[in-house]
Amino acid sequence: MEVDLIFKVAAVGILVAVLNQLLVRSGREEQAMMTTLTGLIVVLMMVIEQISRMFTMIKSTFGF
């Protein structure tokens, strides 16, 4: 696993946490929830891409 993926996930997490707190404090709980869900989806897409690369590498290694 690449180290930059960990930094990207951490950056998205920090950004979402800050936006979430700002939106909750301003009384926009629904938008805060949508921001959190969007951040989760972005991180899941990054992780799924890496998992796909891993399976492709395994398939090419074992000749499937």
mmCIF file as Biopython writes it, N, C-alpha, C and O atoms, coordinates in Angstrom:
data_model
#
loop_
_atom_site.group_PDB
_atom_site.id
_atom_site.type_symbol
_atom_site.label_atom_id
_atom_site.label_alt_id
_atom_site.label_comp_id
_atom_site.label_asym_id
_atom_site.label_entity_id
_atom_site.label_seq_id
_atom_site.pdbx_PDB_ins_code
_atom_site.Cartn_x
_atom_site.Cartn_y
_atom_site.Cartn_z
_atom_site.occupancy
_atom_site.B_iso_or_equiv
_atom_site.auth_seq_id
_atom_site.auth_asym_id
_atom_site.pdbx_PDB_model_num
ATOM 1   N N  . MET A ? 1  ? 0.842   -1.175  0.000   1.0 0.0 1  A 1 
ATOM 2   C CA . MET A ? 1  ? 0.000   0.000   0.000   1.0 0.0 1  A 1 
ATOM 3   C C  . MET A ? 1  ? 0.888   1.239   0.000   1.0 0.0 1  A 1 
ATOM 4   O O  . MET A ? 1  ? 1.932   1.278   0.652   1.0 0.0 1  A 1 
ATOM 5   N N  . GLU A ? 2  ? 0.461   2.220   -0.726  1.0 0.0 2  A 1 
ATOM 6   C CA . GLU A ? 2  ? 1.233   3.438   -0.836  1.0 0.0 2  A 1 
ATOM 7   C C  . GLU A ? 2  ? 0.935   4.358   0.346   1.0 0.0 2  A 1 
ATOM 8   O O  . GLU A ? 2  ? -0.182  4.391   0.863   1.0 0.0 2  A 1 
ATOM 9   N N  . VAL A ? 3  ? 1.944   5.092   0.753   1.0 0.0 3  A 1 
ATOM 10  C CA . VAL A ? 3  ? 1.792   5.989   1.896   1.0 0.0 3  A 1 
ATOM 11  C C  . VAL A ? 3  ? 0.916   7.182   1.536   1.0 0.0 3  A 1 
ATOM 12  O O  . VAL A ? 3  ? 0.206   7.711   2.391   1.0 0.0 3  A 1 
ATOM 13  N N  . ASP A ? 4  ? 0.961   7.610   0.272   1.0 0.0 4  A 1 
ATOM 14  C CA . ASP A ? 4  ? 0.168   8.772   -0.103  1.0 0.0 4  A 1 
ATOM 15  C C  . ASP A ? 4  ? -1.334  8.512   -0.009  1.0 0.0 4  A 1 
ATOM 16  O O  . ASP A ? 4  ? -2.114  9.446   0.174   1.0 0.0 4  A 1 
ATOM 17  N N  . LEU A ? 5  ? -1.742  7.248   -0.134  1.0 0.0 5  A 1 
ATOM 18  C CA . LEU A ? 5  ? -3.155  6.920   0.052   1.0 0.0 5  A 1 
ATOM 19  C C  . LEU A ? 5  ? -3.586  7.210   1.489   1.0 0.0 5  A 1 
ATOM 20  O O  . LEU A ? 5  ? -4.687  7.710   1.719   1.0 0.0 5  A 1 
ATOM 21  N N  . ILE A ? 6  ? -2.730  6.900   2.445   1.0 0.0 6  A 1 
ATOM 22  C CA . ILE A ? 6  ? -3.037  7.168   3.849   1.0 0.0 6  A 1 
ATOM 23  C C  . ILE A ? 6  ? -3.164  8.665   4.080   1.0 0.0 6  A 1 
ATOM 24  O O  . ILE A ? 6  ? -4.053  9.114   4.803   1.0 0.0 6  A 1 
ATOM 25  N N  . PHE A ? 7  ? -2.278  9.436   3.467   1.0 0.0 7  A 1 
ATOM 26  C CA . PHE A ? 7  ? -2.346  10.891  3.612   1.0 0.0 7  A 1 
ATOM 27  C C  . PHE A ? 7  ? -3.589  11.465  2.948   1.0 0.0 7  A 1 
ATOM 28  O O  . PHE A ? 7  ? -4.186  12.407  3.470   1.0 0.0 7  A 1 
ATOM 29  N N  . LYS A ? 8  ? -3.986  10.916  1.812   1.0 0.0 8  A 1 
ATOM 30  C CA . LYS A ? 8  ? -5.202  11.382  1.136   1.0 0.0 8  A 1 
ATOM 31  C C  . LYS A ? 8  ? -6.436  11.105  1.991   1.0 0.0 8  A 1 
ATOM 32  O O  . LYS A ? 8  ? -7.305  11.965  2.135   1.0 0.0 8  A 1 
ATOM 33  N N  . VAL A ? 9  ? -6.508  9.907   2.553   1.0 0.0 9  A 1 
ATOM 34  C CA . VAL A ? 9  ? -7.639  9.551   3.405   1.0 0.0 9  A 1 
ATOM 35  C C  . VAL A ? 9  ? -7.674  10.449  4.640   1.0 0.0 9  A 1 
ATOM 36  O O  . VAL A ? 9  ? -8.741  10.905  5.051   1.0 0.0 9  A 1 
ATOM 37  N N  . ALA A ? 10 ? -6.519  10.698  5.222   1.0 0.0 10 A 1 
ATOM 38  C CA . ALA A ? 10 ? -6.453  11.576  6.392   1.0 0.0 10 A 1 
ATOM 39  C C  . ALA A ? 10 ? -6.868  12.999  6.034   1.0 0.0 10 A 1 
ATOM 40  O O  . ALA A ? 10 ? -7.567  13.650  6.809   1.0 0.0 10 A 1 
ATOM 41  N N  . ALA A ? 11 ? -6.449  13.483  4.880   1.0 0.0 11 A 1 
ATOM 42  C CA . ALA A ? 11 ? -6.821  14.835  4.457   1.0 0.0 11 A 1 
ATOM 43  C C  . ALA A ? 11 ? -8.321  14.953  4.241   1.0 0.0 11 A 1 
ATOM 44  O O  . ALA A ? 11 ? -8.932  15.944  4.640   1.0 0.0 11 A 1 
ATOM 45  N N  . VAL A ? 12 ? -8.913  13.952  3.617   1.0 0.0 12 A 1 
ATOM 46  C CA . VAL A ? 12 ? -10.365 13.969  3.421   1.0 0.0 12 A 1 
ATOM 47  C C  . VAL A ? 12 ? -11.068 13.915  4.774   1.0 0.0 12 A 1 
ATOM 48  O O  . VAL A ? 12 ? -12.060 14.611  4.986   1.0 0.0 12 A 1 
ATOM 49  N N  . GLY A ? 13 ? -10.567 13.104  5.675   1.0 0.0 13 A 1 
ATOM 50  C CA . GLY A ? 13 ? -11.169 12.996  7.004   1.0 0.0 13 A 1 
ATOM 51  C C  . GLY A ? 13 ? -11.109 14.302  7.773   1.0 0.0 13 A 1 
ATOM 52  O O  . GLY A ? 13 ? -12.090 14.696  8.404   1.0 0.0 13 A 1 
ATOM 53  N N  . ILE A ? 14 ? -9.975  14.974  7.730   1.0 0.0 14 A 1 
ATOM 54  C CA . ILE A ? 14 ? -9.842  16.257  8.432   1.0 0.0 14 A 1 
ATOM 55  C C  . ILE A ? 14 ? -10.755 17.296  7.808   1.0 0.0 14 A 1 
ATOM 56  O O  . ILE A ? 14 ? -11.424 18.043  8.523   1.0 0.0 14 A 1 
ATOM 57  N N  . LEU A ? 15 ? -10.791 17.353  6.484   1.0 0.0 15 A 1 
ATOM 58  C CA . LEU A ? 15 ? -11.645 18.317  5.799   1.0 0.0 15 A 1 
ATOM 59  C C  . LEU A ? 15 ? -13.125 18.085  6.115   1.0 0.0 15 A 1 
ATOM 60  O O  . LEU A ? 15 ? -13.864 19.032  6.387   1.0 0.0 15 A 1 
ATOM 61  N N  . VAL A ? 16 ? -13.544 16.838  6.078   1.0 0.0 16 A 1 
ATOM 62  C CA . VAL A ? 16 ? -14.942 16.514  6.379   1.0 0.0 16 A 1 
ATOM 63  C C  . VAL A ? 16 ? -15.266 16.831  7.835   1.0 0.0 16 A 1 
ATOM 64  O O  . VAL A ? 16 ? -16.354 17.329  8.126   1.0 0.0 16 A 1 
ATOM 65  N N  . ALA A ? 17 ? -14.349 16.554  8.748   1.0 0.0 17 A 1 
ATOM 66  C CA . ALA A ? 17 ? -14.594 16.842  10.161  1.0 0.0 17 A 1 
ATOM 67  C C  . ALA A ? 17 ? -14.760 18.339  10.400  1.0 0.0 17 A 1 
ATOM 68  O O  . ALA A ? 17 ? -15.642 18.757  11.149  1.0 0.0 17 A 1 
ATOM 69  N N  . VAL A ? 18 ? -13.914 19.143  9.765   1.0 0.0 18 A 1 
ATOM 70  C CA . VAL A ? 18 ? -14.017 20.595  9.928   1.0 0.0 18 A 1 
ATOM 71  C C  . VAL A ? 18 ? -15.317 21.115  9.333   1.0 0.0 18 A 1 
ATOM 72  O O  . VAL A ? 18 ? -16.019 21.907  9.960   1.0 0.0 18 A 1 
ATOM 73  N N  . LEU A ? 19 ? -15.638 20.666  8.116   1.0 0.0 19 A 1 
ATOM 74  C CA . LEU A ? 19 ? -16.890 21.095  7.497   1.0 0.0 19 A 1 
ATOM 75  C C  . LEU A ? 19 ? -18.097 20.650  8.305   1.0 0.0 19 A 1 
ATOM 76  O O  . LEU A ? 19 ? -19.069 21.394  8.441   1.0 0.0 19 A 1 
ATOM 77  N N  . ASN A ? 20 ? -18.037 19.438  8.843   1.0 0.0 20 A 1 
ATOM 78  C CA . ASN A ? 20 ? -19.133 18.924  9.650   1.0 0.0 20 A 1 
ATOM 79  C C  . ASN A ? 20 ? -19.356 19.801  10.883  1.0 0.0 20 A 1 
ATOM 80  O O  . ASN A ? 20 ? -20.491 20.161  11.196  1.0 0.0 20 A 1 
ATOM 81  N N  . GLN A ? 21 ? -18.287 20.138  11.572  1.0 0.0 21 A 1 
ATOM 82  C CA . GLN A ? 21 ? -18.413 20.978  12.765  1.0 0.0 21 A 1 
ATOM 83  C C  . GLN A ? 21 ? -18.943 22.363  12.426  1.0 0.0 21 A 1 
ATOM 84  O O  . GLN A ? 21 ? -19.778 22.901  13.152  1.0 0.0 21 A 1 
ATOM 85  N N  . LEU A ? 22 ? -18.467 22.943  11.335  1.0 0.0 22 A 1 
ATOM 86  C CA . LEU A ? 22 ? -18.955 24.253  10.930  1.0 0.0 22 A 1 
ATOM 87  C C  . LEU A ? 22 ? -20.443 24.229  10.605  1.0 0.0 22 A 1 
ATOM 88  O O  . LEU A ? 22 ? -21.193 25.123  10.996  1.0 0.0 22 A 1 
ATOM 89  N N  . LEU A ? 23 ? -20.854 23.194  9.887   1.0 0.0 23 A 1 
ATOM 90  C CA . LEU A ? 23 ? -22.264 23.106  9.506   1.0 0.0 23 A 1 
ATOM 91  C C  . LEU A ? 23 ? -23.165 22.816  10.706  1.0 0.0 23 A 1 
ATOM 92  O O  . LEU A ? 23 ? -24.267 23.358  10.794  1.0 0.0 23 A 1 
ATOM 93  N N  . VAL A ? 24 ? -22.715 21.973  11.622  1.0 0.0 24 A 1 
ATOM 94  C CA . VAL A ? 24 ? -23.521 21.667  12.807  1.0 0.0 24 A 1 
ATOM 95  C C  . VAL A ? 24 ? -23.671 22.903  13.678  1.0 0.0 24 A 1 
ATOM 96  O O  . VAL A ? 24 ? -24.758 23.173  14.190  1.0 0.0 24 A 1 
ATOM 97  N N  . ARG A ? 25 ? -22.598 23.651  13.849  1.0 0.0 25 A 1 
ATOM 98  C CA . ARG A ? 25 ? -22.652 24.852  14.695  1.0 0.0 25 A 1 
ATOM 99  C C  . ARG A ? 25 ? -23.503 25.955  14.080  1.0 0.0 25 A 1 
ATOM 100 O O  . ARG A ? 25 ? -24.026 26.811  14.794  1.0 0.0 25 A 1 
ATOM 101 N N  . SER A ? 26 ? -23.645 25.936  12.748  1.0 0.0 26 A 1 
ATOM 102 C CA . SER A ? 26 ? -24.488 26.942  12.105  1.0 0.0 26 A 1 
ATOM 103 C C  . SER A ? 26 ? -25.929 26.475  11.955  1.0 0.0 26 A 1 
ATOM 104 O O  . SER A ? 26 ? -26.754 27.182  11.376  1.0 0.0 26 A 1 
ATOM 105 N N  . GLY A ? 27 ? -26.235 25.290  12.472  1.0 0.0 27 A 1 
ATOM 106 C CA . GLY A ? 27 ? -27.606 24.797  12.471  1.0 0.0 27 A 1 
ATOM 107 C C  . GLY A ? 27 ? -28.013 24.061  11.212  1.0 0.0 27 A 1 
ATOM 108 O O  . GLY A ? 27 ? -29.206 23.918  10.943  1.0 0.0 27 A 1 
ATOM 109 N N  . ARG A ? 28 ? -27.073 23.600  10.450  1.0 0.0 28 A 1 
ATOM 110 C CA . ARG A ? 28 ? -27.377 22.888  9.200   1.0 0.0 28 A 1 
ATOM 111 C C  . ARG A ? 28 ? -26.994 21.422  9.345   1.0 0.0 28 A 1 
ATOM 112 O O  . ARG A ? 28 ? -26.060 20.942  8.703   1.0 0.0 28 A 1 
ATOM 113 N N  . GLU A ? 29 ? -27.722 20.729  10.187  1.0 0.0 29 A 1 
ATOM 114 C CA . GLU A ? 29 ? -27.391 19.334  10.484  1.0 0.0 29 A 1 
ATOM 115 C C  . GLU A ? 29 ? -27.552 18.434  9.269   1.0 0.0 29 A 1 
ATOM 116 O O  . GLU A ? 29 ? -26.769 17.502  9.091   1.0 0.0 29 A 1 
ATOM 117 N N  . GLU A ? 30 ? -28.557 18.693  8.425   1.0 0.0 30 A 1 
ATOM 118 C CA . GLU A ? 30 ? -28.786 17.847  7.254   1.0 0.0 30 A 1 
ATOM 119 C C  . GLU A ? 30 ? -27.637 17.969  6.264   1.0 0.0 30 A 1 
ATOM 120 O O  . GLU A ? 30 ? -27.194 16.972  5.694   1.0 0.0 30 A 1 
ATOM 121 N N  . GLN A ? 31 ? -27.155 19.193  6.061   1.0 0.0 31 A 1 
ATOM 122 C CA . GLN A ? 31 ? -26.025 19.376  5.160   1.0 0.0 31 A 1 
ATOM 123 C C  . GLN A ? 31 ? -24.746 18.793  5.747   1.0 0.0 31 A 1 
ATOM 124 O O  . GLN A ? 31 ? -23.883 18.315  5.012   1.0 0.0 31 A 1 
ATOM 125 N N  . ALA A ? 32 ? -24.626 18.833  7.061   1.0 0.0 32 A 1 
ATOM 126 C CA . ALA A ? 32 ? -23.467 18.215  7.713   1.0 0.0 32 A 1 
ATOM 127 C C  . ALA A ? 32 ? -23.470 16.710  7.492   1.0 0.0 32 A 1 
ATOM 128 O O  . ALA A ? 32 ? -22.425 16.110  7.240   1.0 0.0 32 A 1 
ATOM 129 N N  . MET A ? 33 ? -24.648 16.103  7.588   1.0 0.0 33 A 1 
ATOM 130 C CA . MET A ? 33 ? -24.755 14.656  7.351   1.0 0.0 33 A 1 
ATOM 131 C C  . MET A ? 33 ? -24.430 14.321  5.898   1.0 0.0 33 A 1 
ATOM 132 O O  . MET A ? 33 ? -23.760 13.324  5.627   1.0 0.0 33 A 1 
ATOM 133 N N  . MET A ? 34 ? -24.894 15.138  4.970   1.0 0.0 34 A 1 
ATOM 134 C CA . MET A ? 34 ? -24.598 14.900  3.559   1.0 0.0 34 A 1 
ATOM 135 C C  . MET A ? 34 ? -23.100 15.067  3.273   1.0 0.0 34 A 1 
ATOM 136 O O  . MET A ? 34 ? -22.537 14.333  2.462   1.0 0.0 34 A 1 
ATOM 137 N N  . THR A ? 35 ? -22.467 16.021  3.935   1.0 0.0 35 A 1 
ATOM 138 C CA . THR A ? 35 ? -21.026 16.204  3.780   1.0 0.0 35 A 1 
ATOM 139 C C  . THR A ? 35 ? -20.275 14.982  4.294   1.0 0.0 35 A 1 
ATOM 140 O O  . THR A ? 35 ? -19.318 14.526  3.667   1.0 0.0 35 A 1 
ATOM 141 N N  . THR A ? 36 ? -20.706 14.458  5.426   1.0 0.0 36 A 1 
ATOM 142 C CA . THR A ? 36 ? -20.073 13.268  5.981   1.0 0.0 36 A 1 
ATOM 143 C C  . THR A ? 36 ? -20.243 12.069  5.047   1.0 0.0 36 A 1 
ATOM 144 O O  . THR A ? 36 ? -19.295 11.318  4.818   1.0 0.0 36 A 1 
ATOM 145 N N  . LEU A ? 37 ? -21.431 11.894  4.519   1.0 0.0 37 A 1 
ATOM 146 C CA . LEU A ? 37 ? -21.670 10.783  3.594   1.0 0.0 37 A 1 
ATOM 147 C C  . LEU A ? 37 ? -20.854 10.939  2.316   1.0 0.0 37 A 1 
ATOM 148 O O  . LEU A ? 37 ? -20.334 9.958   1.785   1.0 0.0 37 A 1 
ATOM 149 N N  . THR A ? 38 ? -20.741 12.162  1.825   1.0 0.0 38 A 1 
ATOM 150 C CA . THR A ? 38 ? -19.941 12.400  0.625   1.0 0.0 38 A 1 
ATOM 151 C C  . THR A ? 38 ? -18.474 12.074  0.882   1.0 0.0 38 A 1 
ATOM 152 O O  . THR A ? 38 ? -17.816 11.462  0.041   1.0 0.0 38 A 1 
ATOM 153 N N  . GLY A ? 39 ? -17.963 12.478  2.035   1.0 0.0 39 A 1 
ATOM 154 C CA . GLY A ? 39 ? -16.582 12.152  2.380   1.0 0.0 39 A 1 
ATOM 155 C C  . GLY A ? 39 ? -16.361 10.652  2.479   1.0 0.0 39 A 1 
ATOM 156 O O  . GLY A ? 39 ? -15.332 10.136  2.041   1.0 0.0 39 A 1 
ATOM 157 N N  . LEU A ? 40 ? -17.329 9.961   3.053   1.0 0.0 40 A 1 
ATOM 158 C CA . LEU A ? 40 ? -17.232 8.506   3.159   1.0 0.0 40 A 1 
ATOM 159 C C  . LEU A ? 40 ? -17.211 7.856   1.785   1.0 0.0 40 A 1 
ATOM 160 O O  . LEU A ? 40 ? -16.436 6.931   1.543   1.0 0.0 40 A 1 
ATOM 161 N N  . ILE A ? 41 ? -18.050 8.330   0.896   1.0 0.0 41 A 1 
ATOM 162 C CA . ILE A ? 41 ? -18.107 7.773   -0.460  1.0 0.0 41 A 1 
ATOM 163 C C  . ILE A ? 41 ? -16.800 8.026   -1.204  1.0 0.0 41 A 1 
ATOM 164 O O  . ILE A ? 41 ? -16.311 7.149   -1.915  1.0 0.0 41 A 1 
ATOM 165 N N  . VAL A ? 42 ? -16.231 9.218   -1.044  1.0 0.0 42 A 1 
ATOM 166 C CA . VAL A ? 42 ? -14.960 9.534   -1.704  1.0 0.0 42 A 1 
ATOM 167 C C  . VAL A ? 42 ? -13.852 8.604   -1.219  1.0 0.0 42 A 1 
ATOM 168 O O  . VAL A ? 42 ? -13.077 8.082   -2.020  1.0 0.0 42 A 1 
ATOM 169 N N  . VAL A ? 43 ? -13.779 8.400   0.094   1.0 0.0 43 A 1 
ATOM 170 C CA . VAL A ? 43 ? -12.751 7.521   0.648   1.0 0.0 43 A 1 
ATOM 171 C C  . VAL A ? 43 ? -12.978 6.080   0.203   1.0 0.0 43 A 1 
ATOM 172 O O  . VAL A ? 43 ? -12.023 5.378   -0.130  1.0 0.0 43 A 1 
ATOM 173 N N  . LEU A ? 44 ? -14.224 5.637   0.193   1.0 0.0 44 A 1 
ATOM 174 C CA . LEU A ? 44 ? -14.506 4.271   -0.261  1.0 0.0 44 A 1 
ATOM 175 C C  . LEU A ? 44 ? -14.117 4.078   -1.715  1.0 0.0 44 A 1 
ATOM 176 O O  . LEU A ? 44 ? -13.615 3.015   -2.081  1.0 0.0 44 A 1 
ATOM 177 N N  . MET A ? 45 ? -14.337 5.080   -2.550  1.0 0.0 45 A 1 
ATOM 178 C CA . MET A ? 45 ? -13.949 4.964   -3.956  1.0 0.0 45 A 1 
ATOM 179 C C  . MET A ? 45 ? -12.428 4.858   -4.094  1.0 0.0 45 A 1 
ATOM 180 O O  . MET A ? 45 ? -11.933 4.101   -4.928  1.0 0.0 45 A 1 
ATOM 181 N N  . MET A ? 46 ? -11.695 5.606   -3.286  1.0 0.0 46 A 1 
ATOM 182 C CA . MET A ? 46 ? -10.230 5.510   -3.334  1.0 0.0 46 A 1 
ATOM 183 C C  . MET A ? 46 ? -9.761  4.136   -2.886  1.0 0.0 46 A 1 
ATOM 184 O O  . MET A ? 46 ? -8.852  3.565   -3.488  1.0 0.0 46 A 1 
ATOM 185 N N  . VAL A ? 47 ? -10.366 3.603   -1.846  1.0 0.0 47 A 1 
ATOM 186 C CA . VAL A ? 47 ? -9.967  2.292   -1.327  1.0 0.0 47 A 1 
ATOM 187 C C  . VAL A ? 47 ? -10.359 1.191   -2.304  1.0 0.0 47 A 1 
ATOM 188 O O  . VAL A ? 47 ? -9.595  0.248   -2.507  1.0 0.0 47 A 1 
ATOM 189 N N  . ILE A ? 48 ? -11.536 1.295   -2.911  1.0 0.0 48 A 1 
ATOM 190 C CA . ILE A ? 48 ? -11.982 0.279   -3.873  1.0 0.0 48 A 1 
ATOM 191 C C  . ILE A ? 48 ? -11.052 0.251   -5.081  1.0 0.0 48 A 1 
ATOM 192 O O  . ILE A ? 48 ? -10.765 -0.817  -5.621  1.0 0.0 48 A 1 
ATOM 193 N N  . GLU A ? 49 ? -10.585 1.416   -5.503  1.0 0.0 49 A 1 
ATOM 194 C CA . GLU A ? 49 ? -9.635  1.456   -6.618  1.0 0.0 49 A 1 
ATOM 195 C C  . GLU A ? 49 ? -8.347  0.719   -6.267  1.0 0.0 49 A 1 
ATOM 196 O O  . GLU A ? 49 ? -7.808  -0.009  -7.101  1.0 0.0 49 A 1 
ATOM 197 N N  . GLN A ? 50 ? -7.852  0.894   -5.057  1.0 0.0 50 A 1 
ATOM 198 C CA . GLN A ? 50 ? -6.631  0.201   -4.637  1.0 0.0 50 A 1 
ATOM 199 C C  . GLN A ? 50 ? -6.857  -1.304  -4.513  1.0 0.0 50 A 1 
ATOM 200 O O  . GLN A ? 50 ? -5.977  -2.094  -4.858  1.0 0.0 50 A 1 
ATOM 201 N N  . ILE A ? 51 ? -8.020  -1.702  -4.028  1.0 0.0 51 A 1 
ATOM 202 C CA . ILE A ? 51 ? -8.336  -3.133  -3.922  1.0 0.0 51 A 1 
ATOM 203 C C  . ILE A ? 51 ? -8.413  -3.757  -5.312  1.0 0.0 51 A 1 
ATOM 204 O O  . ILE A ? 51 ? -7.961  -4.883  -5.521  1.0 0.0 51 A 1 
ATOM 205 N N  . SER A ? 52 ? -8.988  -3.019  -6.256  1.0 0.0 52 A 1 
ATOM 206 C CA . SER A ? 52 ? -9.057  -3.509  -7.633  1.0 0.0 52 A 1 
ATOM 207 C C  . SER A ? 52 ? -7.663  -3.704  -8.217  1.0 0.0 52 A 1 
ATOM 208 O O  . SER A ? 52 ? -7.399  -4.703  -8.887  1.0 0.0 52 A 1 
ATOM 209 N N  . ARG A ? 53 ? -6.775  -2.751  -7.963  1.0 0.0 53 A 1 
ATOM 210 C CA . ARG A ? 53 ? -5.385  -2.897  -8.419  1.0 0.0 53 A 1 
ATOM 211 C C  . ARG A ? 53 ? -4.717  -4.116  -7.789  1.0 0.0 53 A 1 
ATOM 212 O O  . ARG A ? 53 ? -3.962  -4.833  -8.447  1.0 0.0 53 A 1 
ATOM 213 N N  . MET A ? 54 ? -5.002  -4.342  -6.513  1.0 0.0 54 A 1 
ATOM 214 C CA . MET A ? 54 ? -4.401  -5.476  -5.825  1.0 0.0 54 A 1 
ATOM 215 C C  . MET A ? 54 ? -4.865  -6.792  -6.448  1.0 0.0 54 A 1 
ATOM 216 O O  . MET A ? 54 ? -4.050  -7.684  -6.678  1.0 0.0 54 A 1 
ATOM 217 N N  . PHE A ? 55 ? -6.171  -6.923  -6.723  1.0 0.0 55 A 1 
ATOM 218 C CA . PHE A ? 55 ? -6.668  -8.155  -7.332  1.0 0.0 55 A 1 
ATOM 219 C C  . PHE A ? 55 ? -6.112  -8.352  -8.733  1.0 0.0 55 A 1 
ATOM 220 O O  . PHE A ? 55 ? -5.831  -9.482  -9.134  1.0 0.0 55 A 1 
ATOM 221 N N  . THR A ? 56 ? -5.949  -7.259  -9.489  1.0 0.0 56 A 1 
ATOM 222 C CA . THR A ? 56 ? -5.349  -7.365  -10.821 1.0 0.0 56 A 1 
ATOM 223 C C  . THR A ? 56 ? -3.916  -7.848  -10.724 1.0 0.0 56 A 1 
ATOM 224 O O  . THR A ? 56 ? -3.483  -8.677  -11.524 1.0 0.0 56 A 1 
ATOM 225 N N  . MET A ? 57 ? -3.178  -7.337  -9.752  1.0 0.0 57 A 1 
ATOM 226 C CA . MET A ? 57 ? -1.793  -7.758  -9.564  1.0 0.0 57 A 1 
ATOM 227 C C  . MET A ? 57 ? -1.732  -9.234  -9.154  1.0 0.0 57 A 1 
ATOM 228 O O  . MET A ? 57 ? -0.868  -9.972  -9.627  1.0 0.0 57 A 1 
ATOM 229 N N  . ILE A ? 58 ? -2.638  -9.662  -8.281  1.0 0.0 58 A 1 
ATOM 230 C CA . ILE A ? 58 ? -2.657  -11.065 -7.849  1.0 0.0 58 A 1 
ATOM 231 C C  . ILE A ? 58 ? -2.993  -11.976 -9.024  1.0 0.0 58 A 1 
ATOM 232 O O  . ILE A ? 58 ? -2.383  -13.032 -9.192  1.0 0.0 58 A 1 
ATOM 233 N N  . LYS A ? 59 ? -3.976  -11.562 -9.846  1.0 0.0 59 A 1 
ATOM 234 C CA . LYS A ? 59 ? -4.339  -12.375 -10.999 1.0 0.0 59 A 1 
ATOM 235 C C  . LYS A ? 59 ? -3.180  -12.499 -11.972 1.0 0.0 59 A 1 
ATOM 236 O O  . LYS A ? 59 ? -2.946  -13.578 -12.517 1.0 0.0 59 A 1 
ATOM 237 N N  . SER A ? 60 ? -2.453  -11.420 -12.199 1.0 0.0 60 A 1 
ATOM 238 C CA . SER A ? 60 ? -1.330  -11.488 -13.143 1.0 0.0 60 A 1 
ATOM 239 C C  . SER A ? 60 ? -0.169  -12.282 -12.546 1.0 0.0 60 A 1 
ATOM 240 O O  . SER A ? 60 ? 0.580   -12.921 -13.286 1.0 0.0 60 A 1 
ATOM 241 N N  . THR A ? 61 ? -0.007  -12.255 -11.229 1.0 0.0 61 A 1 
ATOM 242 C CA . THR A ? 61 ? 1.070   -13.011 -10.600 1.0 0.0 61 A 1 
ATOM 243 C C  . THR A ? 61 ? 0.836   -14.513 -10.701 1.0 0.0 61 A 1 
ATOM 244 O O  . THR A ? 61 ? 1.756   -15.275 -10.997 1.0 0.0 61 A 1 
ATOM 245 N N  . PHE A ? 62 ? -0.397  -14.929 -10.455 1.0 0.0 62 A 1 
ATOM 246 C CA . PHE A ? 62 ? -0.701  -16.360 -10.467 1.0 0.0 62 A 1 
ATOM 247 C C  . PHE A ? 62 ? -1.213  -16.841 -11.813 1.0 0.0 62 A 1 
ATOM 248 O O  . PHE A ? 62 ? -1.499  -18.029 -11.963 1.0 0.0 62 A 1 
ATOM 249 N N  . GLY A ? 63 ? -1.337  -15.967 -12.788 1.0 0.0 63 A 1 
ATOM 250 C CA . GLY A ? 63 ? -1.695  -16.376 -14.143 1.0 0.0 63 A 1 
ATOM 251 C C  . GLY A ? 63 ? -3.135  -16.774 -14.324 1.0 0.0 63 A 1 
ATOM 252 O O  . GLY A ? 63 ? -3.419  -17.674 -15.114 1.0 0.0 63 A 1 
ATOM 253 N N  . PHE A ? 64 ? -4.052  -16.146 -13.630 1.0 0.0 64 A 1 
ATOM 254 C CA . PHE A ? 64 ? -5.479  -16.473 -13.807 1.0 0.0 64 A 1 
ATOM 255 C C  . PHE A ? 64 ? -6.058  -15.725 -14.971 1.0 0.0 64 A 1 
ATOM 256 O O  . PHE A ? 64 ? -7.242  -15.872 -15.272 1.0 0.0 64 A 1 
#
